[in-house]
Amino acid sequence: MCALRSSQYRVFCERGAKRAIVRGRGLRYVAGMSTPESKQAAARADNEIDALVGAAPRRAPPTPEQLAKAERAGRSFKILMVVGMVLTFIGLIVGFTAMFIDADSAAVMFIGIIPVGFLMTFGGLTGWVLAGGR
């Protein structure tokens, strides 16, 4: 197997297979696949290209159990996001109202809830997106 790399293209060839793969800027050109040996060489070259480029290994499709688990996780993250938004909203409305009517202890308590609600909202949104966002 021989390989030639430059900044713009890569050429991979197998001796005796009369086949070369040229990759450059997302393009791929394959020439000379006429014999079974050259097809086997092509498969080996494809595996080597994937290894050099860093392609992720192919995975099996998700099972129904995995899909159900992701759906439950997404639902719990949605609930966490809604609870966080409600806490933030209640903290803002009640806290500032208490501050304007000079109830300082209640104002401090309810304004202190706002960061907790915001973190819950942010955590729920992040988890929901990572769980699939459905």
C-alpha positions in Angstrom: 0.0 0.0 0.0 1.4 3.4 -0.9 0.1 6.7 0.2 0.9 10.2 -0.9 -0.5 13.1 1.1 -0.4 16.8 0.5 -2.4 19.8 1.9 -5.1 19.6 -0.8 -5.4 15.9 -1.8 -4.5 12.4 -0.8 -3.8 9.5 -3.2 -3.9 5.9 -2.1 -3.0 3.0 -4.4 -2.6 -0.8 -4.1 0.2 -2.4 -6.1 -1.2 -4.7 -8.9 -4.8 -3.6 -8.3 -4.8 -0.8 -10.9 -6.8 1.4 -8.6 -6.3 4.7 -7.1 -8.4 6.8 -4.7 -8.0 10.5 -4.8 -9.6 12.5 -2.0 -9.6 16.2 -1.9 -11.9 18.8 -0.5 -14.7 16.3 0.1 -14.5 14.8 -3.4 -13.6 11.2 -4.2 -12.6 9.6 -7.5 -12.2 5.8 -7.9 -10.8 4.3 -11.1 -10.1 0.7 -12.3 -12.3 -1.7 -10.4 -12.4 -4.6 -12.9 -11.2 -7.8 -11.1 -12.2 -9.3 -7.7 -8.7 -8.6 -6.4 -9.1 -5.0 -7.2 -12.5 -4.9 -5.4 -10.9 -6.5 -2.3 -8.1 -4.0 -2.5 -10.7 -1.2 -2.8 -12.3 -2.4 0.4 -9.0 -2.4 2.2 -8.2 1.1 0.9 -11.6 2.4 2.0 -10.9 1.1 5.5 -7.5 2.7 5.6 -9.0 6.0 4.3 -11.6 5.9 7.1 -8.9 5.3 9.6 -6.7 8.1 8.3 -9.5 10.6 8.0 -10.8 9.6 11.4 -14.3 8.5 10.4 -16.4 7.1 13.2 -17.1 3.4 13.1 -20.5 2.4 11.8 -23.1 1.7 14.5 -26.1 -0.5 14.5 -29.5 1.4 14.6 -30.9 1.9 18.0 -33.1 -0.7 19.6 -36.7 0.0 20.7 -35.5 -0.1 24.3 -32.9 2.5 23.7 -35.4 4.7 21.9 -37.9 4.4 24.8 -35.1 5.3 27.3 -34.1 8.4 25.3 -37.8 9.4 25.1 -38.2 9.1 28.9 -35.0 11.1 29.5 -36.2 13.8 27.1 -39.6 14.0 28.9 -37.9 14.3 32.3 -35.6 17.1 31.0 -38.6 18.9 29.6 -40.3 18.8 33.0 -37.1 20.1 34.6 -37.0 22.9 32.1 -40.6 23.9 32.8 -40.2 23.8 36.5 -37.1 26.0 36.2 -39.0 28.5 34.1 -41.9 28.6 36.7 -39.5 29.1 39.6 -37.7 31.9 37.7 -41.0 33.6 36.8 -42.4 33.3 40.4 -39.1 34.6 41.9 -39.1 37.6 39.6 -42.7 38.6 40.1 -43.0 37.9 43.8 -39.5 39.0 44.7 -39.7 42.4 43.0 -43.2 43.0 44.2 -42.1 42.3 47.8 -39.1 44.6 47.3 -41.3 47.5 46.1 -43.7 47.1 49.2 -40.6 47.0 51.5 -40.9 43.4 52.6 -37.2 42.9 52.5 -37.0 39.3 54.0 -39.5 38.0 51.5 -37.8 39.9 48.6 -34.4 38.4 49.4 -35.9 34.9 49.6 -37.8 35.0 46.3 -35.1 36.8 44.4 -32.7 34.1 45.7 -34.8 31.5 43.9 -34.2 33.1 40.5 -30.6 31.7 39.9 -31.8 28.2 41.0 -34.7 28.4 38.5 -32.4 29.6 35.8 -29.9 26.8 36.4 -32.8 24.3 36.3 -34.0 25.7 33.0 -30.5 25.7 31.5 -29.9 22.1 32.7 -33.2 20.9 31.4 -32.7 22.5 28.0 -29.2 21.1 27.7 -30.3 17.6 28.7 -33.3 17.7 26.4 -31.1 18.7 23.4 -28.5 16.0 24.2 -31.3 13.4 24.7 -32.5 14.0 21.1 -34.7 17.1 21.4 -38.0 15.4 20.6 
